[in-house]
């Protein structure tokens, strides 16, 4: 198969920007290998799964079907985190590790902990930590939100599953290849925030920050939860497209 033939097949399958995608696939393989990749892409499989990586922030991360595909809008959370202190960091539901490891790579003195329910996801994060040269500064272990978390952190971040179950059927077909547990809570899309805010005060150091990625309609609800948890300076920050994307809150300096 040629690159031009690949582009024609992708276009016929209604894949956006088929010529660009054909170029990317042609750089990764030719002939039969290219044809197989094109077939997978035409079926809706994400490009990152086919190539095995996704570029995020300033790094390249391994991506498999066991982790959520890192997305550009999540870089808003990373950029916001780097505006303040990054010393001891906790990433709840770390997935590929793209958030946590990007922060550690940018702050050589920082140390981090990443948790996830999925052992397969933690294995991907561990390989990414090795690739970025930060494995000696990160601890990765399974946990259901706070179950196995100890200590306090100056920064707690999370991109939890926030898609409501009723909205799953309307999503792009590419999302069908990603782990459902990383996309939806199976309910109203807010249960992860309820769990996180229920325990955050006990694990956030005085003056420490909480940063949560949200869906574009969830700002008010998540802000109310963060405020109810006792955090101050609560606000919603937009992504580059102007959509609500990150809720932040700060532990009061005199918190016990």
Secondary structure, 3 states (H helix, E strand, C coil): CCHHHHHHHHHHCCCCCHHHHHHHHHHHCCHHHHHHHHHHHHCCCCHHHHHCEEEECCEEEECCCCCCCCCHHHHHHHHHHCCCCCCEEEEECCCCCHHHHHHHHHCCCCEEEEEECCHHHHHHHHHHHHHHCCHHHEEEEECCCCCCCCCCEEEEEECCCCECHHHHHHCCHHHHHCCHHHHECCCCCCHHHHHHHHHHHHHEEEEEEEEEECCCCCHHHHHHHHHHCCCEEEEEEECCCCCEEEEEEECCCCCC
